[in-house]
Amino acid sequence: MREIAFDTETTGLDPRNGDRLVEIGGVELINHVPTGRTYHVYLNPERDVPIEAYNVHGLSAEFLADKPKFAEVAQEFLDFVGDAVLVIHNASFDMGFINMELGRIGREPVSPAQVLDTLAIARRKHPGSPASLDALCNRYGIDNSRRTKHGALLDSEILAEVYIELIGGKQAGLALSVEPEEGQSRQADDRETMRREPARPRPAPLPSRLTETERVAHDEFVAGMGEDAVWARFASPEGK
């Protein structure tokens, strides 16, 4: 199973109001294990970078002026993603920008079925608790000290670690899995897994299924083994 832990940086909060992408980062996972293959690009947003956005990611209009435009890297980006699931924290934000940029150049949007939102998973798994990327790093003991400013590739690397913890920890990559049937949504499978609750203890034990005849026969059998028999040290199975 191939997934991409994915993040973007932008000039603002709303692509419908003219905000644009300035950075894309992605980390490849195979069966929940990072492969070392990444995707990273800075982008010329073809507009100014407001001070509020600069304070978040530290990317100025001057720095971005000679970087490629999205249209120039769109195909290599899509080739890297392929049919992998995009693992994103607060997916509606990043996909709003990606699909707006794709629409600008007449390309089809990325399907929601190809996207897995770790923010939604975190809120289901830890209801009522902070679910930001930094909060999850603190919860799972993940080092995010390098994150003095937001950066798409760095945040993707951190997200990959958070995602692995959210789905069960580092042992998840070693687990054997059954491939889904053709057409089945991997996102639906993962979300269903996160919705499963742990088994609860039974409030009262079930009544014994032994008949009186079976109980008596068992006691006689144990008695015939002598006082030193291991089984003689245990109580009758009645009520078990």
Disulfide bonds with the S-S distance in Angstrom:
none
